[in-house]
Amino acid sequence: MKRFLTLLLLCAVNKHFSQQLSNIVFQPMVGKNILEPGKMYSSERNRNFSVTALKFFVSDFRVVLVNGTEIKSNDCWLIDLDEKASLQRIMSISGNPAIRSVYFKVGVLVEANTAGALSGDLDPSSGMYWSWQSGYINFKIEGTSPVCKTHDNEFSFHLDGYKPNEQTARQIDLHYLYPNTSGKIVLNIDVSKLLENIDLSNKSTVNIPGAEAMQMADLITKIFMLSE
């Protein structure tokens, strides 16, 4: 009996070390400052702006450990600046918890756009489903800037499109300089790197699939960074 209990204890210990829970944090930023909704900021190019809404999907989230093991989440996450709980996710990491790289897609996988009504983070009631023709909005950012020539100086960029030659989902590949053994992955999202590359005095709205949406989606690949 004593030997049996010892074996059970060893199995429990091994399971504890082989199944690590990694906390994944999505942190909206403006430069080195945490983004506060509605607060006016000035970018490096002296463009004043505030962000009132930031929402985007994350799918096909994968981490690669230093031993080459890849762990993948099959979930699609809706990250919402106004929903603090959505900014933190949990992922089970098996084996060596030292993380070398992080990969994910900003947006919804093509097949989800054609799967009909879905639930959870993909529920159309989230306000991130446009229509059956253009599918889900992969990335949304709204706010104000004094240079916008619109009512109340508002800007609104809703990047959708999943059909060939209209796709706005983008792949993000990030790598640590040194293996991350903290059990926590912090992803900084610097919206200023997006907005300072848009001439808000001439462009304040994008809300249909096409060339403009795809060009703006390319800029999104530059706003994600790992916090070392």
C-alpha positions as CSV (number, residue, x, y, z in Angstrom):
1,M,0.0,0.0,0.0
2,K,2.8,2.4,0.9
3,R,4.5,1.7,-2.4
4,F,1.2,2.3,-4.3
5,L,0.7,5.7,-2.6
6,T,4.2,6.7,-3.4
7,L,3.6,5.9,-7.1
8,L,0.4,7.9,-7.1
9,L,2.3,10.9,-5.5
10,L,5.0,10.7,-8.2
11,C,2.5,10.6,-11.0
12,A,0.7,13.6,-9.5
13,V,4.0,15.5,-9.3
14,N,5.0,14.6,-12.8
15,K,1.6,15.7,-14.1
16,H,2.0,19.0,-12.3
17,F,5.3,19.7,-13.9
18,S,4.2,18.5,-17.4
19,Q,1.1,20.6,-17.4
20,Q,2.0,24.2,-16.8
21,L,-0.6,26.9,-17.1
22,S,0.7,30.0,-19.0
23,N,-1.0,33.3,-18.5
24,I,-1.3,35.2,-21.8
25,V,-1.8,39.0,-21.5
26,F,-2.8,41.3,-24.3
27,Q,-1.7,44.8,-23.3
28,P,-2.9,47.7,-25.4
29,M,-0.3,50.5,-25.4
30,V,0.6,53.9,-26.8
31,G,4.4,53.8,-26.9
32,K,5.5,52.9,-23.4
33,N,2.2,53.9,-21.8
34,I,-0.8,51.7,-21.2
35,L,-3.7,52.7,-23.4
36,E,-6.5,54.5,-21.6
37,P,-9.8,54.6,-23.6
38,G,-10.8,58.2,-24.5
39,K,-7.5,59.8,-23.4
40,M,-5.8,62.1,-25.9
41,Y,-2.3,61.0,-26.9
42,S,0.4,62.5,-29.2
43,S,2.4,60.1,-31.3
44,E,6.1,60.5,-32.3
45,R,5.0,62.3,-35.4
46,N,2.9,64.7,-33.3
47,R,-0.4,63.4,-34.4
48,N,-3.0,63.7,-31.6
49,F,-5.5,61.0,-31.2
50,S,-7.7,59.1,-28.7
51,V,-8.9,55.5,-29.0
52,T,-12.4,54.8,-27.8
53,A,-12.7,51.2,-29.1
54,L,-10.2,48.4,-29.9
55,K,-11.4,44.9,-30.7
56,F,-9.8,42.1,-32.7
57,F,-9.8,38.4,-33.0
58,V,-6.8,36.1,-32.3
59,S,-6.8,32.6,-33.7
60,D,-4.4,29.7,-34.2
61,F,-2.4,30.8,-31.2
62,R,0.8,28.7,-30.9
63,V,3.9,28.7,-28.7
64,V,7.2,26.9,-29.5
65,L,9.4,25.8,-26.6
66,V,13.1,25.7,-26.6
67,N,13.0,21.9,-27.1
68,G,11.1,22.4,-30.3
69,T,7.7,21.3,-28.9
70,E,4.8,23.3,-30.4
71,I,1.6,23.8,-28.3
72,K,-1.5,25.2,-30.0
73,S,-4.8,26.6,-28.9
74,N,-7.8,25.7,-31.1
75,D,-9.9,28.6,-29.6
76,C,-10.6,31.9,-31.3
77,W,-10.3,34.8,-28.9
78,L,-12.0,38.1,-29.1
79,I,-9.8,40.8,-27.5
80,D,-11.7,43.8,-26.4
81,L,-10.2,46.9,-24.8
82,D,-13.5,47.5,-22.9
83,E,-13.7,43.9,-21.5
84,K,-10.7,43.6,-19.2
85,A,-11.3,39.8,-18.8
86,S,-10.8,39.3,-22.5
87,L,-7.2,40.7,-22.3
88,Q,-6.0,37.6,-20.3
89,R,-6.1,34.1,-21.5
90,I,-4.9,30.8,-20.1
91,M,-3.0,28.1,-22.1
92,S,-1.8,24.7,-20.9
93,I,1.9,24.2,-21.7
94,S,3.3,20.6,-21.6
95,G,6.9,19.7,-21.0
96,N,9.7,22.2,-20.7
97,P,7.9,25.6,-20.0
98,A,10.8,27.6,-21.5
99,I,9.1,29.5,-24.5
100,R,11.1,30.5,-27.5
101,S,8.5,31.8,-30.0
102,V,4.9,32.9,-30.2
103,Y,2.8,32.7,-33.3
104,F,-0.9,33.7,-34.0
105,K,-3.2,35.1,-36.5
106,V,-4.9,38.5,-36.0
107,G,-8.4,37.7,-37.4
108,V,-10.7,34.8,-37.9
109,L,-9.7,31.7,-39.9
110,V,-11.4,31.5,-43.4
111,E,-13.5,28.5,-42.5
112,A,-15.1,30.2,-39.6
113,N,-16.4,32.9,-41.9
114,T,-18.4,30.3,-43.8
115,A,-19.5,28.1,-41.0
116,G,-22.8,29.9,-40.2
117,A,-23.8,31.1,-36.8
118,L,-21.2,30.4,-34.2
119,S,-21.1,30.9,-30.4
120,G,-18.7,32.0,-27.7
121,D,-16.3,34.7,-28.8
122,L,-17.5,34.3,-32.4
123,D,-21.1,35.0,-31.5
124,P,-22.4,37.7,-34.0
125,S,-23.9,39.6,-31.0
126,S,-20.3,40.8,-30.2
127,G,-20.6,43.4,-33.0
128,M,-17.7,41.9,-34.9
129,Y,-19.7,40.1,-37.6
130,W,-20.4,42.3,-40.6
131,S,-22.3,40.1,-43.1
132,W,-22.2,36.8,-44.9
133,Q,-20.5,38.5,-47.8
134,S,-17.6,40.0,-45.9
135,G,-17.7,37.8,-42.8
136,Y,-16.2,38.8,-39.5
137,I,-14.4,42.1,-38.7
138,N,-10.9,40.9,-38.0
139,F,-9.7,44.1,-36.4
140,K,-11.5,47.2,-35.3
141,I,-10.2,50.5,-33.9
142,E,-12.2,53.7,-33.4
143,G,-11.4,57.0,-31.9
144,T,-11.0,60.7,-32.5
145,S,-8.3,63.1,-33.7
146,P,-8.5,66.9,-34.2
147,V,-7.3,66.4,-37.8
148,C,-10.2,64.2,-38.8
149,K,-12.6,66.0,-41.1
150,T,-15.6,64.1,-39.8
151,H,-18.5,64.6,-37.4
152,D,-16.9,65.0,-33.9
153,N,-13.5,64.4,-35.5
154,E,-14.1,60.6,-35.3
155,F,-12.2,57.9,-37.2
156,S,-13.3,54.3,-37.6
157,F,-11.4,51.4,-39.2
158,H,-13.1,48.1,-39.5
159,L,-11.0,45.5,-41.3
160,D,-13.0,42.6,-42.7
161,G,-12.7,40.4,-45.7
162,Y,-11.9,36.7,-46.1
163,K,-12.4,36.0,-49.8
164,P,-9.4,35.7,-52.2
165,N,-7.9,39.2,-52.9
166,E,-9.8,40.6,-49.9
167,Q,-8.3,38.9,-46.9
168,T,-7.4,41.1,-43.9
169,A,-6.4,38.4,-41.4
170,R,-2.6,38.6,-40.8
171,Q,0.0,36.2,-39.4
172,I,2.1,37.4,-36.4
173,D,5.5,35.7,-35.6
174,L,7.3,36.8,-32.5
175,H,10.5,35.5,-30.9
176,Y,12.1,36.0,-27.5
177,L,15.7,37.1,-27.3
178,Y,16.1,34.8,-24.3
179,P,13.8,31.8,-23.4
180,N,10.8,32.9,-21.4
181,T,10.5,30.7,-18.3
182,S,8.2,33.1,-16.3
183,G,5.0,31.2,-17.1
184,K,3.5,34.5,-18.5
185,I,3.4,35.8,-22.0
186,V,2.8,39.6,-22.3
187,L,1.9,40.9,-25.7
188,N,2.1,44.7,-26.1
189,I,-0.1,46.2,-28.7
190,D,1.2,49.7,-29.6
191,V,-1.7,51.4,-31.5
192,S,0.4,54.4,-32.2
193,K,2.5,52.4,-34.6
194,L,-0.7,52.0,-36.6
195,L,-2.3,55.4,-36.3
196,E,0.9,57.4,-37.0
197,N,1.2,55.7,-40.3
198,I,-2.3,56.7,-41.4
199,D,-3.0,60.3,-42.6
200,L,-6.1,60.9,-40.5
201,S,-6.7,64.2,-42.2
202,N,-7.4,62.4,-45.4
203,K,-8.5,59.0,-44.3
204,S,-10.8,58.5,-41.4
205,T,-13.0,55.5,-42.4
206,V,-12.4,52.0,-43.8
207,N,-15.3,49.6,-43.4
208,I,-15.5,47.5,-46.5
209,P,-13.2,44.7,-47.9
210,G,-10.7,45.8,-50.5
211,A,-7.3,47.3,-51.2
212,E,-7.5,49.9,-48.4
213,A,-8.4,47.4,-45.8
214,M,-5.7,45.0,-46.8
215,Q,-3.1,47.8,-46.8
216,M,-4.1,48.8,-43.3
217,A,-4.0,45.1,-42.2
218,D,-0.4,45.0,-43.3
219,L,0.3,47.8,-40.8
220,I,-1.2,45.7,-38.0
221,T,1.7,43.2,-38.2
222,K,4.0,45.9,-36.8
223,I,2.0,46.8,-33.6
224,F,2.5,43.5,-31.7
225,M,5.6,43.0,-29.5
226,L,6.7,40.6,-26.8
227,S,7.5,42.1,-23.4
228,E,10.8,40.6,-22.4
